[in-house]
């Protein structure tokens, strides 16, 4: 893929590969109904005498569903509606509303052989090997904005007292010196779960595995227990040039929001087109090669002024400076921790829209996903957090604006990173629309 791509046209529908592979997306009516607590099918908190507003794909586009993506492989959960979520959720209460972030035990001299395991074995570049890893304080600050206004705290102690053993094994692909078993670490996190905790996140530098069939695992959550774990190891920028990831389709110029560049989507789909058969060739009149049609743009719509258009314009070129590489690494971890904490809120994986709660099968797919909550997930989080947050206003719209503003403030310090620059631009457009006096509709339905 060319690093000079201009991202001229936005892909807001599923890819042609998804359509050819028979991957069906819920209809617009089903998507609208999924975000409501009423069987009428009206969006969450919309007045009974108002028609459902259409959710603009230039604000919340479809999941791309490229070849080898989770949805394309057919390995996905049934869509989880608002009503389904309410039946199984663990309520946030005043007594239990804090998110805790904790590090794994330090590697002391008794297991000093594990210390080098946090550094990739696949690069000889000193610059890449010494990139500063994501800081726990930054992770906590991002979660505080993302799940505004819940308090996020770091535990003053490690989980060592609750861990009796941690199984290890050699790394199957030899990218790292060894891996730790995530279940053993989660047992320790459960042991130190404070009484006022709604959820606890265990942040790990080492590579992880869950069972013998895993190559590796970047994150895992047990929503019922309200514990989750995220490893930063596979998001290390030193791994971006590995054939392992390149073969999976990673393109540094087309991470979100540039993953919605139509030229990129078409190129990836073309690589997986079936090859023509060589047997019994017949002479046929050659038809002109057709290009993928551009998404139908509504008359009068200024695409660059939409949230997704603004996000795409905010994309920054990636350099190999220590600051940019650190920011790139952190942006990937930030998206994953918000996803795993989402599972602690009992949010499932989704196929309604592109969303941070989408499931993925690879790092390449992971970096193409957006950092925002889709309309269905936003409705659930709004429902959960407004109940314990009296200062967020008396409408879902007021809460959405305050939450978006908290995220904008966080992103402001990370504008040199494309994901955060794009996210801030997207958020700014959303706040402009939500603040323009559209009081009749829910924030999830304003385009």
PLY file of the C-alpha trace (Angstrom):
ply
format ascii 1.0
element vertex 447
property float x
property float y
property float z
element edge 446
property int vertex1
property int vertex2
end_header
0.00 0.00 0.00
1.28 3.44 -0.80
2.26 5.67 2.07
1.26 8.62 -0.16
-2.42 7.68 -0.35
-4.63 10.79 -0.32
-7.65 9.04 1.27
-9.93 10.78 -1.25
-13.09 8.73 -0.69
-14.54 7.41 2.56
-15.74 3.82 2.87
-18.77 4.00 5.14
-20.46 0.72 4.18
-19.13 -2.82 4.61
-16.52 -3.87 2.06
-17.45 -5.65 -1.17
-15.66 -8.71 0.24
-18.17 -8.80 3.09
-21.05 -8.71 0.63
-19.52 -11.38 -1.62
-18.80 -13.59 1.40
-22.42 -13.30 2.55
-21.66 -11.39 5.75
-24.98 -9.77 6.57
-25.29 -6.60 8.59
-28.39 -5.86 10.71
-30.84 -3.60 8.90
-31.23 0.06 9.77
-34.46 -0.74 11.61
-32.70 -3.43 13.64
-29.83 -1.08 14.44
-32.25 1.59 15.61
-34.19 -0.89 17.73
-31.01 -2.27 19.31
-30.30 1.08 20.96
-33.64 1.40 22.74
-35.11 0.21 26.03
-38.58 0.18 24.49
-40.14 -2.46 22.31
-41.48 0.33 20.11
-38.11 0.40 18.36
-37.58 4.09 19.03
-34.04 5.10 19.93
-33.09 5.42 23.56
-34.91 8.32 25.28
-36.58 9.62 22.10
-40.01 11.17 22.55
-43.00 9.01 21.63
-44.28 11.54 19.06
-40.97 11.77 17.17
-39.83 9.64 14.27
-36.58 7.73 14.63
-33.66 9.75 13.28
-31.38 8.11 10.77
-27.86 7.60 12.06
-25.46 9.04 9.53
-22.83 6.60 8.22
-20.47 9.58 8.05
-20.64 9.68 11.84
-20.98 5.98 12.62
-19.94 3.94 9.56
-20.36 0.21 9.14
-17.72 -2.25 10.26
-15.42 -2.79 7.27
-15.25 -6.60 7.42
-12.12 -7.18 5.36
-10.73 -10.62 4.43
-9.64 -12.60 7.53
-11.42 -10.19 9.88
-13.39 -11.77 12.70
-16.78 -11.10 11.11
-15.59 -12.34 7.71
-14.53 -15.63 9.28
-18.00 -16.09 10.78
-16.60 -16.23 14.31
-18.75 -13.69 16.08
-21.40 -13.39 18.77
-25.05 -12.60 18.10
-25.67 -8.82 18.25
-26.43 -7.61 21.78
-29.29 -5.14 21.97
-29.93 -2.64 24.74
-32.70 -4.81 26.16
-30.47 -7.90 26.14
-27.70 -5.99 27.90
-30.03 -4.71 30.64
-30.97 -8.28 31.53
-27.39 -9.41 32.15
-25.48 -6.27 33.18
-23.80 -5.74 36.55
-25.14 -2.35 37.74
-22.76 0.43 38.71
-23.61 1.70 42.20
-22.46 4.55 44.42
-20.70 2.02 46.64
-19.02 0.26 43.71
-18.08 2.58 40.88
-14.27 2.90 40.86
-12.08 1.49 38.09
-8.68 0.31 39.37
-5.51 -0.10 37.34
-2.71 -2.28 38.68
0.65 -3.53 37.45
1.85 -7.12 37.61
4.49 -8.07 40.21
7.99 -6.81 39.58
10.54 -9.26 38.27
13.04 -9.73 41.10
16.36 -11.55 41.15
14.72 -14.94 41.79
13.15 -14.85 38.32
15.54 -12.45 36.65
15.57 -14.65 33.52
12.11 -13.20 32.73
13.28 -9.60 32.58
14.40 -9.65 28.89
11.07 -11.19 27.87
9.49 -7.73 27.55
11.82 -6.79 24.66
11.15 -8.20 21.15
13.80 -10.60 19.92
13.10 -9.75 16.29
14.83 -6.39 16.04
18.41 -5.27 16.42
17.47 -1.59 16.38
18.46 -0.01 19.66
16.06 2.83 18.95
13.09 0.48 18.64
14.14 -1.65 21.58
14.26 1.38 23.86
10.91 2.97 22.93
9.21 4.04 26.15
6.27 1.73 26.91
2.80 3.10 27.72
2.67 4.69 31.16
0.13 3.54 33.70
-0.73 7.17 34.54
-1.65 7.82 30.87
-3.74 4.66 30.69
-5.60 5.69 33.86
-6.20 9.22 32.53
-7.61 7.86 29.26
-9.98 5.51 31.06
-11.10 8.37 33.32
-12.13 10.34 30.23
-13.56 7.38 28.33
-15.75 6.21 31.23
-16.44 9.72 32.47
-17.20 10.51 35.26
-16.20 7.30 37.08
-13.09 7.65 39.24
-10.03 5.72 38.06
-7.35 4.87 40.62
-4.12 2.92 40.66
-3.64 0.34 43.36
-0.75 1.31 45.64
0.47 -2.28 45.69
1.07 -5.04 43.16
-0.88 -8.30 42.94
2.03 -10.39 44.18
0.33 -11.43 47.42
-2.52 -13.03 45.53
-0.38 -14.96 43.05
0.81 -18.39 44.14
2.23 -19.37 40.77
2.48 -18.06 37.22
2.96 -20.61 34.48
5.30 -19.70 31.65
6.18 -21.18 28.30
8.43 -20.39 25.33
6.87 -17.99 22.84
5.56 -20.11 19.90
6.66 -17.61 17.26
9.86 -16.64 19.15
8.94 -12.93 19.02
9.60 -12.76 22.77
11.71 -14.89 25.05
8.71 -16.29 26.88
5.05 -15.83 27.80
3.02 -15.70 31.02
-0.30 -17.45 31.61
-3.01 -14.81 31.89
-5.36 -16.94 34.03
-2.77 -17.20 36.80
-2.34 -13.42 36.77
-6.11 -12.80 36.79
-6.42 -14.99 39.88
-4.11 -12.54 41.60
-6.16 -9.55 40.40
-9.34 -11.11 41.76
-7.61 -11.58 45.12
-6.89 -7.85 45.49
-10.19 -6.50 44.07
-11.16 -3.63 46.42
-14.68 -3.45 47.86
-15.44 -0.17 46.05
-14.18 -1.43 42.69
-16.52 -1.76 39.76
-13.69 -3.20 37.68
-9.96 -3.80 37.84
-7.51 -3.70 34.94
-4.25 -5.59 35.13
-1.66 -3.95 32.86
1.13 -6.29 31.76
4.38 -5.72 29.86
4.98 -9.42 29.11
3.47 -11.45 26.29
0.50 -13.57 27.38
-1.22 -16.83 26.51
-4.49 -18.31 27.74
-4.23 -21.98 26.75
-2.08 -24.29 24.68
-3.93 -23.45 21.47
-3.11 -19.72 21.71
-0.22 -18.11 19.90
-0.66 -15.06 22.10
-3.38 -12.97 23.72
-3.46 -9.17 23.91
-6.38 -8.88 26.30
-9.06 -10.81 28.12
-11.96 -9.86 30.40
-14.28 -11.76 32.68
-17.23 -9.40 32.91
-19.03 -11.27 35.67
-15.95 -11.06 37.88
-15.24 -7.48 36.74
-11.57 -8.19 36.06
-9.59 -7.80 32.86
-6.00 -7.98 31.68
-4.17 -6.24 28.82
-0.67 -6.91 27.54
1.16 -4.13 25.73
3.77 -6.47 24.23
2.22 -7.23 20.81
1.52 -3.54 20.17
5.25 -2.75 20.30
6.21 -0.64 17.24
9.23 -2.88 16.69
6.85 -5.62 15.51
5.17 -3.56 12.78
7.62 -4.62 10.08
7.41 -8.35 10.81
6.23 -10.52 7.92
3.82 -12.05 10.43
1.91 -8.77 10.65
2.48 -7.58 7.09
0.91 -10.80 5.82
-2.12 -9.97 7.95
-2.59 -6.72 6.07
-1.26 -4.08 8.48
-0.58 -0.76 6.81
0.82 2.05 8.94
-0.68 4.62 6.56
-4.16 3.11 6.98
-4.74 2.68 10.68
-7.97 4.25 11.99
-9.33 6.64 10.82
-7.50 6.11 7.51
-8.67 2.48 7.55
-11.93 3.87 6.10
-10.11 5.04 2.98
-11.99 3.40 0.11
-8.86 2.89 -2.01
-7.25 0.97 0.84
-10.34 -1.18 1.41
-10.57 -2.00 -2.29
-6.86 -2.89 -2.48
-7.14 -5.30 0.46
-10.23 -6.94 -1.04
-8.52 -7.25 -4.45
-5.65 -9.19 -2.90
-8.15 -11.87 -1.87
-10.08 -12.08 -5.14
-10.23 -15.66 -6.45
-7.66 -16.35 -9.16
-9.01 -17.14 -12.62
-9.04 -20.83 -13.52
-6.41 -21.95 -16.03
-8.32 -24.95 -17.45
-10.47 -24.84 -20.59
-9.84 -21.23 -21.41
-12.39 -19.71 -23.72
-11.95 -16.69 -25.88
-14.32 -14.09 -24.60
-14.65 -10.44 -25.20
-12.69 -8.66 -22.50
-14.90 -6.49 -20.39
-13.61 -3.18 -19.11
-12.32 -3.44 -15.56
-14.76 -1.92 -13.14
-13.78 -0.05 -10.05
-15.63 -0.21 -6.78
-18.34 2.43 -6.80
-18.00 5.31 -4.41
-20.40 5.34 -1.50
-23.52 7.28 -2.35
-23.10 10.72 -0.81
-26.36 12.41 0.14
-27.03 15.56 -1.91
-25.63 18.65 -0.24
-23.54 16.73 2.28
-20.10 18.24 2.81
-18.19 15.05 3.65
-15.07 16.80 5.05
-17.28 18.56 7.60
-18.71 15.29 8.95
-17.16 13.58 11.99
-15.48 10.87 9.89
-14.39 13.38 7.25
-12.84 15.58 9.93
-11.13 12.58 11.53
-9.58 11.58 8.20
-8.28 15.11 7.59
-6.60 15.09 10.99
-4.39 12.09 10.20
-0.75 12.84 10.94
2.22 11.33 9.08
4.05 8.83 11.23
7.72 9.48 11.93
10.27 7.25 13.64
10.92 9.72 16.46
10.88 8.35 19.98
7.89 10.58 20.79
5.82 9.33 17.85
6.66 5.67 18.45
5.74 5.99 22.12
2.46 7.66 21.16
1.68 4.99 18.57
2.28 2.25 21.14
0.13 3.99 23.74
-2.74 4.64 21.30
-3.04 0.92 20.60
-3.05 0.04 24.28
-5.58 2.80 25.04
-8.07 1.36 22.56
-7.66 -2.14 23.98
-8.04 -1.18 27.65
-11.27 0.70 26.88
-12.49 -2.41 25.04
-11.69 -4.80 27.89
-13.19 -2.54 30.55
-16.25 -2.41 28.30
-16.60 -6.15 28.78
-16.62 -5.53 32.55
-19.69 -3.38 31.85
-21.09 -6.51 30.16
-20.81 -5.02 26.66
-20.48 -7.73 24.05
-18.77 -7.78 20.67
-20.79 -6.05 17.95
-21.81 -6.14 14.32
-24.13 -3.11 14.23
-21.48 -0.47 13.45
-17.74 0.03 13.49
-17.00 0.29 17.21
-14.26 -0.02 19.79
-16.15 -3.07 21.09
-15.65 -5.04 17.87
-13.84 -8.34 18.26
-10.64 -8.85 16.29
-8.46 -11.74 15.22
-5.14 -9.96 14.74
-3.15 -6.85 15.53
-3.63 -5.80 11.90
-7.40 -5.82 12.33
-7.15 -4.24 15.76
-5.48 -1.05 14.53
-8.24 -0.54 11.94
-10.97 -0.26 14.57
-12.24 3.10 15.88
-11.72 4.32 19.45
-15.32 5.50 19.90
-18.43 3.73 21.17
-21.05 3.05 18.52
-24.65 4.24 19.09
-25.72 0.96 20.70
-22.76 0.82 23.10
-23.06 4.52 23.87
-26.68 4.03 24.89
-25.65 1.26 27.31
-22.77 3.17 28.88
-24.97 6.28 29.18
-27.67 4.23 30.89
-25.12 2.72 33.31
-23.21 5.84 34.28
-25.92 8.50 34.47
-27.57 6.54 37.29
-24.60 7.20 39.60
-23.56 10.59 38.22
-26.03 13.34 39.20
-23.68 16.09 37.98
-23.84 14.96 34.34
-27.14 16.70 33.64
-30.66 15.41 33.28
-30.52 14.23 29.66
-28.51 11.67 27.76
-27.50 14.43 25.38
-25.99 16.52 28.19
-24.06 13.52 29.44
-22.78 12.71 25.96
-21.48 16.26 25.51
-19.65 16.20 28.86
-18.13 12.79 28.13
-17.00 13.87 24.65
-15.49 17.06 26.06
-13.50 15.06 28.62
-12.13 12.89 25.81
-11.33 15.94 23.69
-9.34 17.42 26.55
-7.35 14.22 26.89
-6.68 13.92 23.15
-5.45 17.51 22.98
-2.11 16.46 24.51
-1.65 13.66 21.94
-2.37 15.37 18.62
0.93 14.12 17.18
-0.63 10.63 17.18
-3.06 9.93 14.33
-5.58 7.97 16.38
-5.90 10.70 19.00
-5.82 13.52 16.42
-8.56 11.80 14.43
-10.55 10.99 17.56
-10.43 14.60 18.73
-11.61 15.86 15.33
-14.45 13.32 15.36
-15.41 14.32 18.92
-15.37 18.02 18.10
-17.85 17.53 15.26
-20.08 15.44 17.48
-20.09 18.08 20.20
-20.96 20.78 17.67
-24.02 18.82 16.55
-25.11 17.84 20.05
-24.74 21.43 21.27
-26.74 22.92 18.37
-30.08 22.59 20.12
-31.25 19.17 18.87
-33.07 18.42 22.12
-35.78 16.17 20.72
-33.49 13.30 19.82
-31.12 11.10 21.73
-27.39 11.77 21.24
-26.99 8.39 19.61
-29.16 9.40 16.68
-27.83 12.79 15.73
-25.73 12.86 12.60
0 1
1 2
2 3
3 4
4 5
5 6
6 7
7 8
8 9
9 10
10 11
11 12
12 13
13 14
14 15
15 16
16 17
17 18
18 19
19 20
20 21
21 22
22 23
23 24
24 25
25 26
26 27
27 28
28 29
29 30
30 31
31 32
32 33
33 34
34 35
35 36
36 37
37 38
38 39
39 40
40 41
41 42
42 43
43 44
44 45
45 46
46 47
47 48
48 49
49 50
50 51
51 52
52 53
53 54
54 55
55 56
56 57
57 58
58 59
59 60
60 61
61 62
62 63
63 64
64 65
65 66
66 67
67 68
68 69
69 70
70 71
71 72
72 73
73 74
74 75
75 76
76 77
77 78
78 79
79 80
80 81
81 82
82 83
83 84
84 85
85 86
86 87
87 88
88 89
89 90
90 91
91 92
92 93
93 94
94 95
95 96
96 97
97 98
98 99
99 100
100 101
101 102
102 103
103 104
104 105
105 106
106 107
107 108
108 109
109 110
110 111
111 112
112 113
113 114
114 115
115 116
116 117
117 118
118 119
119 120
120 121
121 122
122 123
123 124
124 125
125 126
126 127
127 128
128 129
129 130
130 131
131 132
132 133
133 134
134 135
135 136
136 137
137 138
138 139
139 140
140 141
141 142
142 143
143 144
144 145
145 146
146 147
147 148
148 149
149 150
150 151
151 152
152 153
153 154
154 155
155 156
156 157
157 158
158 159
159 160
160 161
161 162
162 163
163 164
164 165
165 166
166 167
167 168
168 169
169 170
170 171
171 172
172 173
173 174
174 175
175 176
176 177
177 178
178 179
179 180
180 181
181 182
182 183
183 184
184 185
185 186
186 187
187 188
188 189
189 190
190 191
191 192
192 193
193 194
194 195
195 196
196 197
197 198
198 199
199 200
200 201
201 202
202 203
203 204
204 205
205 206
206 207
207 208
208 209
209 210
210 211
211 212
212 213
213 214
214 215
215 216
216 217
217 218
218 219
219 220
220 221
221 222
222 223
223 224
224 225
225 226
226 227
227 228
228 229
229 230
230 231
231 232
232 233
233 234
234 235
235 236
236 237
237 238
238 239
239 240
240 241
241 242
242 243
243 244
244 245
245 246
246 247
247 248
248 249
249 250
250 251
251 252
252 253
253 254
254 255
255 256
256 257
257 258
258 259
259 260
260 261
261 262
262 263
263 264
264 265
265 266
266 267
267 268
268 269
269 270
270 271
271 272
272 273
273 274
274 275
275 276
276 277
277 278
278 279
279 280
280 281
281 282
282 283
283 284
284 285
285 286
286 287
287 288
288 289
289 290
290 291
291 292
292 293
293 294
294 295
295 296
296 297
297 298
298 299
299 300
300 301
301 302
302 303
303 304
304 305
305 306
306 307
307 308
308 309
309 310
310 311
311 312
312 313
313 314
314 315
315 316
316 317
317 318
318 319
319 320
320 321
321 322
322 323
323 324
324 325
325 326
326 327
327 328
328 329
329 330
330 331
331 332
332 333
333 334
334 335
335 336
336 337
337 338
338 339
339 340
340 341
341 342
342 343
343 344
344 345
345 346
346 347
347 348
348 349
349 350
350 351
351 352
352 353
353 354
354 355
355 356
356 357
357 358
358 359
359 360
360 361
361 362
362 363
363 364
364 365
365 366
366 367
367 368
368 369
369 370
370 371
371 372
372 373
373 374
374 375
375 376
376 377
377 378
378 379
379 380
380 381
381 382
382 383
383 384
384 385
385 386
386 387
387 388
388 389
389 390
390 391
391 392
392 393
393 394
394 395
395 396
396 397
397 398
398 399
399 400
400 401
401 402
402 403
403 404
404 405
405 406
406 407
407 408
408 409
409 410
410 411
411 412
412 413
413 414
414 415
415 416
416 417
417 418
418 419
419 420
420 421
421 422
422 423
423 424
424 425
425 426
426 427
427 428
428 429
429 430
430 431
431 432
432 433
433 434
434 435
435 436
436 437
437 438
438 439
439 440
440 441
441 442
442 443
443 444
444 445
445 446
